[in-house]
Amino acid sequence: MLHIYNLNAFYGDSHILHNVSLTVERGKVTVLLGRNGMGKTTTIHSIMGMVPARTGKIVLEQIEIQDKASFQVSRLGVALVPQGRRVFPNLTVRENLMTTYRPVEGGWTLENIYAMFPRLKERESSMGGDLSGGEQQMLSIGRALLTNPKVLLLDEPSEGLSPLMVREVAEIIRQLKQQGLTIFLVEQNLAMALELADFVYILSKGSVVFGGAPDELDAHVKNKYLLLSS
Ligand SMILES: Nc1ncnc2c1ncn2[C@@H]1O[C@H](COP(=O)(O)OP(=O)(O)OP(=O)(O)O)[C@@H](O)[C@H]1O
């Protein structure tokens, strides 16, 4: 569904991503792990056209998207649930949801978003800024789904949430996968990530240092790239 080939990305002169190659398979949950500052968000932002690819290719269903603007990438079927959720604080829940709505026959509608997230229905007239962190995360996921994407990118959706809310977010991701959605998940929460993942990549200092099934991640790899501070 989505392939990245030898992606190199920079902020000014800082070379952040080094020949990153990875594949996000249709209908699967692909997880990108790595400690703080290793380039996970930069990878997601490169896919979305928010950080330019200096070299390399990003291919969505045979279409090269590495030179496209974010709105074009979005129209082609990629949606982002950004780190920190980024809900509009001064719009109501309903208005937040409707800003991105792109109707597709048989796709997501406001009604089935409310069916999946009853709490959003209850709070539909509340301002985005008045919601709890967990509610904002639901809103951010609902808003992305209303673009009716083929691929959903989630950047650390568990960040700052209570353990109970982390379980809820994991359950939502599981349901979306069951419905056939293709998911690319950046996470720091190893337990949640490994529970959901069909395939795992690890980034270290902007390079992919591991790619494999979750059960191939042994203690050595975890200790080297995930658990201990560098
Ligand atoms: N706008 C920016 N300008 C310059 N450098 C940046 C910018 N954004 C990120 N960086 C640097 O790029 C590197 C990768 O950052 P990135 O946010 O992709 O990491 P990450 O793995 O997502 O970490 P985190 O979990 O903290 O979000 C870091 O060294 C960071 O300091």
The ligand as an SDF file (V2000), in Angstrom:
LIG
                    3D

 31 33  0  0  0  0  0  0  0  0999 V2000
   11.6440   21.5930   13.0980 N   0  0  0  0  0  0  0  0  0  0  0  0
   12.8280   21.0670   13.3980 C   0  0  0  0  0  0  0  0  0  0  0  0
   13.9940   21.7360   13.1430 N   0  0  0  0  0  0  0  0  0  0  0  0
   15.1960   21.2080   13.4280 C   0  0  0  0  0  0  0  0  0  0  0  0
   15.3680   19.9710   13.9630 N   0  0  0  0  0  0  0  0  0  0  0  0
   14.2620   19.2610   14.2450 C   0  0  0  0  0  0  0  0  0  0  0  0
   12.9470   19.7660   13.9870 C   0  0  0  0  0  0  0  0  0  0  0  0
   12.0450   18.8210   14.3710 N   0  0  0  0  0  0  0  0  0  0  0  0
   12.7700   17.7880   14.8480 C   0  0  0  0  0  0  0  0  0  0  0  0
   14.1010   18.0490   14.7720 N   0  0  0  0  0  0  0  0  0  0  0  0
   15.1770   17.1330   15.1720 C   0  0  0  0  0  0  0  0  0  0  0  0
   15.0890   15.9930   14.3490 O   0  0  0  0  0  0  0  0  0  0  0  0
   15.3840   14.8260   15.0840 C   0  0  0  0  0  0  0  0  0  0  0  0
   14.2460   13.8320   14.9200 C   0  0  0  0  0  0  0  0  0  0  0  0
   13.0800   14.3650   15.5250 O   0  0  0  0  0  0  0  0  0  0  0  0
   11.6690   13.6140   15.4670 P   0  0  0  0  0  0  0  0  0  0  0  0
   10.6560   14.5340   16.0740 O   0  0  0  0  0  0  0  0  0  0  0  0
   11.4140   13.0910   14.1180 O   0  0  0  0  0  0  0  0  0  0  0  0
   11.9330   12.3950   16.4620 O   0  0  0  0  0  0  0  0  0  0  0  0
   10.9280   11.3900   17.1280 P   0  0  0  0  0  0  0  0  0  0  0  0
   11.5750   10.0600   17.0100 O   0  0  0  0  0  0  0  0  0  0  0  0
    9.5630   11.5620   16.5910 O   0  0  0  0  0  0  0  0  0  0  0  0
   10.9580   11.8310   18.6540 O   0  0  0  0  0  0  0  0  0  0  0  0
    9.7820   12.2100   19.6610 P   0  0  0  0  0  0  0  0  0  0  0  0
    9.3240   10.9420   20.2160 O   0  0  0  0  0  0  0  0  0  0  0  0
   10.4890   13.0580   20.6670 O   0  0  0  0  0  0  0  0  0  0  0  0
    8.7350   12.9580   18.8980 O   0  0  0  0  0  0  0  0  0  0  0  0
   15.6430   15.2600   16.5180 C   0  0  0  0  0  0  0  0  0  0  0  0
   17.0220   15.3430   16.6950 O   0  0  0  0  0  0  0  0  0  0  0  0
   15.0070   16.6190   16.5860 C   0  0  0  0  0  0  0  0  0  0  0  0
   15.6910   17.4420   17.5020 O   0  0  0  0  0  0  0  0  0  0  0  0
  1  2  1  0
  2  3  1  0
  2  7  2  0
  3  4  2  0
  4  5  1  0
  5  6  2  0
  6  7  1  0
  6 10  1  0
  7  8  1  0
  8  9  2  0
  9 10  1  0
 10 11  1  0
 11 12  1  0
 11 30  1  0
 12 13  1  0
 13 14  1  0
 13 28  1  0
 14 15  1  0
 15 16  1  0
 16 17  2  0
 16 18  1  0
 16 19  1  0
 19 20  1  0
 20 21  2  0
 20 22  1  0
 20 23  1  0
 23 24  1  0
 24 25  2  0
 24 26  1  0
 24 27  1  0
 28 29  1  0
 28 30  1  0
 30 31  1  0
M  END
$$$$
